[in-house]
């Protein structure tokens, strides 16, 4: 049985560029880069379980960061 669809997450051009730069910068702490990858994948429309599998994290982690990103805007 499938759960509810994750909330749509959109990024403006500035946010997209900043997150991509953050993820690719060599000096970025890995936890921060991982969060950036989660948000970028979510913005592409990827569901939480697929993001979790791709990044080898728990689905709850992806769900939390998606919600945090949405609430911080």
N, C-alpha and C positions, 0 to 999 in steps of 0.2 A: 504494500500500500504506500502510495506517495504522500508526502506531506505538502504543506502549502508552498506556493512558489515564493522565492525570496523577493524582497522588495527591490524595485528597480533602482539602480545606482547610476547616476550620470555625472560626468566630469566636464568642466569647461576646459577650454584649450590650455589655459594657464596651469590648472591643476594637473592635467594630463602630462604636460611637459615637465613640471616640477617632480611629479612622482617617478616618471621615467628616468630623470636625471638622478634622483635619489637612489633608485634601484641599481643603476649602472655605475655609480660613484664607488671607487675602491675603498674610500675611507668611511663609508656608511656602515654602522653596526649591523650585523646580520639580522637581528630581531626587527630592526626598523625596515630593512630592505624586504624582509619577508612580509611585513604588514603592507608595504607598498605594492608588492606583487599580488597580494590578496585583493586589494582595492582595484588595481588595474584589471585583474581578471574579472572581478565582479562588474566593472564598468563595461566590459565586453559582452556581458549577458550570461556569463558562465554561472551555473548553479553552484551552491555551496558545497555539495558533495563532490562535484568534479574538481573544484578548486582544492578541496581538502586532499583528494587523491593525488592531484598533480604536485602539490607542494608538501605532501607528507605531513599534514597536520590534522588535528581533530576538526570535525564539522562544526562543533560548538565554537571553536576558535574563529573560524571563518565567519560564522553567524554573528559573533560578538563584534568583530572588527567592522563588518558591514554595517551593523546597527550604530556603532560608535561614529563611523564616518558620516552616516546620515544625520545623526543627532548633533554633530559638531558644526554642521552647515547651517 
